[in-house]
Amino acid sequence: MITIGLTGWSDHPLIQRNRSKKLEDYASHFPVVELDTPFYAIPSLANTTSWADKTPSNFSFIPKVYSKMTLHQPFSPEFDSMKEVFDAYLEAMAPLIEANKITTFLFQFPPYMECTRQNVNYLKYIKAHMQNLPVAVEFRHPSWFTDETKGKTLQLLTDLQFSHVVVDQPQTPHNSIPQVVECTNAQLSMIRLHGRNYEGWAGGKEVQDWRVQRTLYDYSDDELLEFKDHVDALQKQSSHITIIFNNNSGGHAAKNAKRLQELLGLSFDYLGPRQLDLF
């Protein structure tokens, strides 16, 4: 099975016709969505229940975990322990878990999280708290994929039953990893496309808003065809491959995702009905 989705269901005018029903519109076009909001704050039960109720039974989410769980934020007084952070997050996600609407939980680590014994142990800590829930891991520090560490990193993810996230991004000197097309979980492989805007990723004084510039990119057909080869390779090892487009600051994600869907010959006709066609 191959599924394609976008980061978030808002700000995609190509597929949205009703401002009050953005999630419902989105879910009539794509079978999966990456859920960004939990990274910034643990959502309420009311919100996660609503998301479950508004989407078809075969629609699923890839929630980012709360930023404290990926060590983006220092520990704060609102929680007495990291265990409480995990417990609070998973309690909030219960409606989506119980509805079987989770593809995987995404742990996207910061570019300063290096390959160290302490951080390897933290990955094992994550496994202990997430238990049998699906987890995908995206690193940003290149030390995880040097000639010396690459094999060990992939083996660690395999042992923990975590899905390695294959990333497409510019190869900047301080916040990127190479594109490693490898499977570490037979149930799921994940590809995330961030675009190839080198200046946006590299930063510098000329970049006024790196969050906007970083994902400002429009993939060409030739570039999208590269991912067909990746999918073909991963399909030999994984029963499910999910592809997420994160290049939307210029509104290109939905268009690129639709085009890749066409190039892969995929149909998502099992989703809910659309109120209006695209064209």
Order of alpha helices (4+ residues) and beta strands (2+ residues): beta-alpha-beta-alpha-alpha-beta-alpha-alpha-beta-alpha-beta-alpha-beta-beta-alpha-alpha-alpha-beta-alpha
